[in-house]
Amino acid sequence: MNLSQLNVLINSLYAYLIYKFHHFIKCNALLVFIFLLMMNTVGFAQLSGSYTIGGTSPDYASLTEAVNALSLNGINAPVVFNIRTGVYNEQLAIEEIVGVSSTNTITFQSETNNASDVTIQHDASSSKNYLIFLDGTDHIILDGLTFQTSSGSYNDMLLLNNGTSNISVINSVFSSSSTNGSSIYTRGNTLFENILIENNAFTGNRYGIYLSGNLIGATINNNQFTSNATSTSYYTIYSDSPDSLIISNNEISNISNGSGIHVSSCEKGLVIENNQIYNQGSGIGINVSSSYGS
């Protein structure tokens, strides 16, 4: 068979396949329509509105199920997960969610609006040292929850990574019996924007809040810290190289050796005001270096 004959054969085969495809579509139009409708409305239905987690007849039996639904489907409107009273022994990793925006936010909150009613806990490991890992996730609100660790070595609770931005952590409790971790921790040199930490209670851990890297628009306001910074290398609030940062109206108590507030290399806007720091040892109340602000 020469090249000309081969081209004729290929063109004939192509024409035949096109004919058979058109014939199938024509004869099975209803079946194709139903299939496409199911793919659009069932397989990939984006989340919107309010959902329940846990308890009796919930939308999602666990936090993990809810996060899996977010990852699979994305959202097309604001989403609120109302977490029912209970202890959730889970470890969550949330990556970028399709459809989130300043309007389409994702909220995880206690259904009763009482942080003591919902506890998230887990024994972490060296490879997964966190309770909740936000990896490039944006527009997340954590409201009225208790985060708790008891591991002797791995006690990071909320880990922000890979440019996670527009995160609000409000009205919650971070409780650890250890001094080996960080309650809220940013990792990496990517840009973190608009982090709000407000009206929370922190007990234990080496660091209450540890924010490092390229940080723009972070606010730490009206939180209570107890028994952080119990060693000279520990800090209740620590931030290194933020672009702009506000630390205000916080109460820090029982710092025996470390620093209550430590900020270095804030280049544009640092505000530290109206904080109450109770030093029960040889620690430092506020330590600021190479920074600009008030």
N, C-alpha and C positions, 0 to 999 in steps of 0.2 A: 504494500500500500504506500503510495507516494504522499507527499505533503498535501497536495490539493485534495486527494481523496479523504485524507484524515480530517481536513477542515470541513468538508461537506458532511462527514459523519458526525462531527462534534456539533455543528449547527443544527443538524436534524435532531440529534438527541436533545439539545437545549430547547428547541421548538416543541418537541413532544412533552418534555417535563413541564413547560409553561402551560401547555394545553391541559395536561392532567391536573395541574394545580388550580387553574381557573375553573375546571369542571368540578373539582372537589368543593371549592368555595361556593359555587352556584348551587350544588346539590345539598350542601350542609350549612347553609347560611345561618339557620337558627342555632345550630350547635356551636358554630364559631362565635356568634353573638353572645350566647350564654357563657361560653368559656372566658371571653374577654371581660364580660361584666363581673364574673366571679373573681377574676384576677384583680380587678380594680377596686371592688367593694369589700371583698373578704380577705384576700391574701395580703393586701397592702393598705388596709384601712388606717388612715392616720388618726392619732389620738386627739381628742379635744374634750374640754369640760372636766368634770370631777369623777374620781374613781376611789373606791375603798380598797384597803389592803388589810388582810388579816380578819380575825373575828368570824362571825357567822355569815355565810353566803356573800363573801366579798367578790369584788371584781377580780382581784388578784390575791392568791393565798399568801404570797410572800413578797418581800421587797425585791427579791431576785426576779420573780415573774414580772413584776411591773417594769423593772429596768430592761428586761429582755424585750418586752413589748415596745418600749420606747426605741430601743436600738433597731428593732426590725421594721417598725412602721413609721417612726417620726411623728411629728405633730403638725397641725394646721391651725391651732388656736391655743390660748392659754390652757395649761393642764395642771390640775391640783390632785395630788394623791393624799387622801385622808387616811392616816394610819391608825388603826384601832388599838385599843389598850392591850399591851402585852410586851413580852421580851422577845426580840428578834435576834437570834444567833446567826447573823449573816455578815458576809463581807462583799461589798459592792464595788465594782469598777464601771464607771460610766464614761463612755467616750462621746465624741461629737454627735449630737442628735440633729437629724434633718428637720428643718422647719422652725427652729428656735429663733427668737428675735427679742428686741426690747419689749415688744407687745406679747409675743407668744413665749411666755416664761413657763418653767416647770417648777412646781412647788411640792415638796414633801413636808407634811405637817401632821402634828398630833390631831386626831379627830376631836379631842376634848379641849384642845388649846392648852393642855397642861403637860409640860415636859416630863414630869415624873411618871406619866402614864405610858410612855413609849420609850423603851430602852433598846438600843442597838449595840450589840456586843459581839466580840469574836476574838479567838486566840490567834493572833497573827504569827507570821513567820519571817525569816530573814529575807525571803524573796518577795513576800507580799506583806509588807509592814504597814498596814492601814486598816481602818474600818471602812471608810469610803474613799475611793480614789477617783477624782475628777480629772480626766485625761483629755485636755483640749475641749472640755465641756463648757458651754456658756449659758448664761441666763438661768441659773439654778438658785432656788430659794430653799433653805433648810430652816424650818420654823417650829419651835416648841418640841424639841427632841432631846433625849439623853443619850450621850455616847459614852461607853464604858469599856475600859480594858483592865485586865488583871495579869497579863503576861509579865514575867520577870524581865524579859529582854526586849520585847517588841511592842511598843505602845503608841506609835503614831496613830492618830485617829482620823483626821480629815486631811488628805494629801492632795494638793493642787499641783498639776503638772501640765507642761506643754501648752503654755499660753492660755490657761483657763481664765476667763474674764466674766465680769458682771455676775458675781456670786454674792449672795446675801446669806449670812449665818446669824439668825436672830432668835432670842428668847429660848436658848437651849442650854444644856448642861454638859460639860466635859469633865468626866471623873476618872481618875486613875490612881491606883494604889502604888504605882511605881514612880521612879524618878529617872526613867530611861528613854523617854520619848517626847514628842511634841503633840500638843492637842490640835493645832492647826499649823500646817507646814506647806510652804511653797518650795518646789524643786525645779532646778534648771535655770538657765539664763534667758529664757524666752519672755515675751512681754505679758505681764499680768495687769489687767485694767479693772478698775471699779470693784474693789473687794470691800464689802461692808461686813463688819463684825460688831454686833450691837446687842446689848441687853442679855449677855450670856454669863454663866458662872463656870469658872475653871478651878479644878482642884487637882493637885498633884502634877506629875510629869516634870521633866527637866525644863522644857519650854512651854509656856502657855500658848504663845503665838510666835511663830518663827517665819518671818517674811524676808526672802532674799531674792536677788535678781532684779530685773527691770520692772519696777512696780510703779504704776501710775494710778492715782486716785484711790488710795486705800484709806479707809476710815475705821478706827478702833474706838468705839464710843460706849460709855456707860456699862462696862463689864466689871465683874467681880472676880478677883484672883486670890486664891488661898493656897499656901504651901507650895508655891513654885519657887525656883531659884534658891534651893537649899544648899547649893555648893558654889564655890567661887567661879566656876565655869558655866553656871546656869543663869538663864534670863527669863523673867516673866513675859516681857514683850521685847522681841528682838527684830531689828530690821537692818539689813545691810544693802546699801546702794539703791534705795528707793528714789523715784523721781519726785513724787509728792506723797505726803503722808500726814494724816491727822490722828493724834492720840489724845482723847479728851474724856473727862468725867469718869475715869476708871478708878476703882478702889483695889489696891494691891496690898495684901497683908501677909505676914509671916515669911518675909524673905530674910533668911538668916545669914547668908554669905554672898549670894550672887547680886544681880542688878534687877531693879524693878523695871526700868525702861532703858533699853540700849539701842541707839540709832547711830549709824555711821554713814557718811558719804551720801547724804540727801542733798541733791544738787539744786533743786528749785524751790520746793515749798514744804517745809516741815513746821507743823503746829503741834505743840505740846502744852495743854492747858487744863486746869481744874482737875488734876488727878490727885488722889490721896494715896500716899505710900507709907506703910507702917513697917519700919525696919526693926527687926528683933535681934539683930546681930551686927556683924561687921560689913554687911552688904552695902551696895551703892543704890541710892534711890533713883537718880536719873543720870545716865552717862551718854553724852552726845559728842560726836567728833566729826570734823570735816563736813559740816552741814550748814544749810542756809534756811532761815525761817524765824519763827517766834515761839 
